[in-house]
Amino acid sequence: MTDCDTGAVCTIAKFSQTIDPRTLFVDLVKAAEGESGDIFFARNVKTREEVAAKLIPLTAQGKMDIIVHELSMMHASQHPNVLRFLGSYANSQALWVVMERMDAGSLTEYLPSETQLPLAESIIARVCLDVLQALEFMHRIGNIHRDIKSDNILLNRQGQIKIADFARSAQIDGATPARRSVVGTPYWMAPEVAKGDFYDAKIDIWSLGIVVFEMVEGQPPYMDYQELRALFMIAANGPPQLTEPEACSRELRDFVRRCTVVNNRARDSAEALLQASALIHSFWLANVPANAAVNSTRLLQQHVPGPTLSSSSAARS
């Protein structure tokens, strides 16, 4: 790697391996274009593991601070329901950020639509359970994701569900117990974010409630409006309402209600939802006896055509 000329590049050099990644990863196939760098599928020549690698040109100096932040958050957020960070490598041209490959795509690919069957509540509950377990861990160590949405919830063929994309995440601690910057994707933002008020980790809980709207109705509330109008409506209209609540179980309606309490102080935490949500408990008791893992891919196959399930998706950037 070349000598450091910015603080961010020097920081990256400290925790990146200097082995040329081109000698470790082969069979690169471009999978997606990301905001900070293109994403490729590749294979580790030693382990033969399939991975996803984000290649960030070292000339992209303006994005290096964001990359350093994202790498730091991934390092700190190692959990079974968080996208696994495998390492970073640098050569003279680019920084390679290598992650596990989630080969069943993102949750977005399975949302109900004119051509996609509705998701069963057992699937919705499983997604909520796994995301809550990731959020409970992140919040416990003082991290906020700030961009929970179906695009950032990934699946693989082993039945695992993981959250990804930490570019907008933040830390809260005793010195900074709350944040105020308007960060995230508008339609999933909590009211306190839309208003520019101080907020804490419970904004992720609101966003998870909006993900449930996606899984039930195919899109978040106010998606038919422009972003600024949607932000105003989120701030002014109170909790969003399901279009056909009678089509949903009492447990699912209660979960949405708990997630979308406007007063963030009264909104449940991830820990409280894991302990008290009837939706989570009914799924856990019915499908996870003796803490055995449930294959969410098998559940999805009951409702989603096979070709869709077998499609691949990169780790979203």
C-alpha positions, 0 to 999 in steps of 0.5 A: 500500500502507498504511504498515508496522505490523509488521516483516514487512509492511515487509519485504514492502513492500521487495521487492513492486511497488506497482503494483495487481495488479488492473491487471496480472492478469485473469480470476481463477478460484479454484483452491484454498484455501491455508493462508496464502491462496487461490490463483487462476489468472489471466492477465497482461494484457501477456504473456498468460501464465497464472499462479497467484497466491496472495492473502494478506490483509494482515490475516493478520499472524500469517502474514506472517513465514512469507510473508516466509520463503517469498518469500526462499527462492523468490528464492534458489532459481531453478532450472529444476526449482523453481517459478518465482517471477514477482513479488509485488505489494501493494495496500491489501488483500492481497499477491499472490504470483505464480508460474508455473502448472503446468497438468498438476497435481501428481504426486499426481494420477498415483499408482497406485490402483484407478482409476489405472494404475501408473507406468512406471519410466521415469516414476519415473526422470524424476521422481527425476532432475528432483527431484534436480537441484532438490535438488542446487542447493538443497543446494549453496546451503545450503537444505533443502526439508523437505517433499518429497512428491508434493503438492509436485512439480508438472508442466506440459503442456510436460513440466517437473517442478518442486518447490514450497512453500517454507513449511517450508524452512530454511537451513544454513550454517557458523553453523547446520550442522544443524537440529533442529526437527521440521518436515515431513509425518510420513509423509515424515519421515526418522528423524532428524527423527522422533527430534528429532535434528540433521539436514542436507539429507539429510532431503530425500533420505529424503523423495524415497525415500518419494516413490518408494514413492508412485509404486510403491505409491500411498502412503507407508509407514505411511499406514494408521497415525495420524501419531504412530504412524507417526512412532514406526515411522519412528524405530524400524523401520529402512528401509521395505521395498517390498511387492513388491520382485520387481516392481521393477527392481534399479535402482529397488530400489537407488535406494530403498535409497540414499535410505532409509539410516537413518544420515544420514551414510551416506545419499547426497547429491543430488549422489552420487545424480545421479552414481552411481544406476543408476536415474538413469543408465539413464534418462538414457542411454536417454531423454536422448541429447545432453542433449535434454529428454524430455517427461514429459507424453508419458510420462505419457500412455502410462499415465494417461488423457488427461482426468486429465492435462489437469486443472489444479492450482494451485501448492500452498501 
